Amino acid sequence: MFFSLFLYFSCKFSDYNINPLLRVSCFIYVYSKNNMDFDVLIIGAGVVGLAVAEQFTRHHYKVLIAEKEPKIGTGVSSRNSEVIHAGIYYPKDSLKSALCLRGKHLLYEYCPQNKVGFNKTGKFIIATSKDELLLLEKIKHNASEAGLNELFLTTQQEIKNLEPDILCHGGLFSPSSGILSAHELMESLKQKVEANNGDFLFLSTVKAIEKNSQSDGYLVEIIDSSGEATEIEVSKIVNCAGLYSDEVAKVLGVFDDSYKIKFSKGNYFKFAKPKYLFRHLIYPVPLPKLHGLGVHVTIDLNGQVKFGPDVESMSGNIEDYSIDENRRESFYIAIKKYLPEISLDELVPDMTGIRPRLASENEFNDFIINEESSKGFPGIVNCIGIESPGLTASLAIGEFVFDKIK
């Protein structure tokens, strides 16, 4: 016991300037119970992994978060529009609908309480042709069926009064849509996890797992950046690996064909020089089968404007964040429908993101959040295909996963 306490305090007051795997071993000596090193291993430190970790650490579970990158939120979580979605588009009774509606409510509570930047801007979905006015009615009906009643048909003049540069035939107004700082949200969640004694392993990947028949736990081999392997035992595992969640499911032994991910790039362009001042998000009518929400106007908390994302098929699952400047032409054509005064040479590349889109060709692909007892792996949860509205839904996903395996 004396050695355990000595080792713990040596690590605790060393400013963590030691191998993180050794630091984990220090916490194991002090907090281990039930013959497990950790109650929960979470794979992936994006916004969903952090939200799941916050839930478990809040309820006094011993949690380890393993992340292959050197810091939190470097993938999907930090390369998106940073929009708080209202829950307009998704089918009734789908996870995307339920978790978006719940997550939106949780974010609007969490952000002011935890000094996370946000703005409830509201959003217009605009009809750029008379034919699209009929589609707005269908969108409104779907939203109402899913439980969102705060959606209002607006006239061309009403939109013109609020956004004078926008050309349209009418629209829908969503007052509960907004924007937030994804970075501040993730940093806040990380601080809460650490305050509740959760631990992070960066530059680390899960190499293998094995069921321990004697303890009903899982033996997990983790490889650090130097190639050194360490084995820990955990009771539960949550796969929040984003773009690589299907590959992690293979390592966990719980993969099936419905889990296959196909990368889908989303590009953004912006004005070379600031030109317009918008107060609301501006969205066109969404693409068929919800393969994208169209090239829309997004504003950040500083009022900066960007356009996107589009949908670009990728030949393989490789993280390529370059932008093909030739796509500027298609952006120009899409934007000019509602901003007729723009010129092609005003648009310059901004950023890209990659969606962890399910490879299935179904008309609609829902989130996959499965507890894997049916495959013989109780206590393992896979979160796969968590694309938009994943940021909005993140806190609700944390609740949902916790309730599955608490």
Buried (B, 14 or more C-beta within 10 A) or exposed (E): EEEEEEBBEEBEEEEEEEEBBEBBBBBBBBBBEEEBBBBBBBBBBBBBBBBBBBBBBBEEBBBBBBBBBEEBBBBBBBBBBBBBBBBBBBBEEBBBBBBBBBBBBBBBEBBEEBEBBBBEBBBBBBBBEEEBBEBBEEBBEBBEEBEBEBBEEBEBEBBBEBBEBBBBBBBBBBBBBBBBBBBBBBBBBBEBBBEBBBBBBBBBBBEBBEBBEEEEBBBBBBBBEEEEEBEBBBBBBBBBBBBBBBBBBEBBBBBEEBBBBBBBBBBBBBBEEEEBEBEBBBBBBBEEEBEBBBBBBBBBBEEEBBBBBBBBEBEEBEEEEEBEEEBBEBBBEBBBBBBEEBEEEBBEBBBBBBBBBBBBEEEEBBBBBBBBEEBEBBBBBBBBBBBBBBBBBBBBBBBBBBEBBE
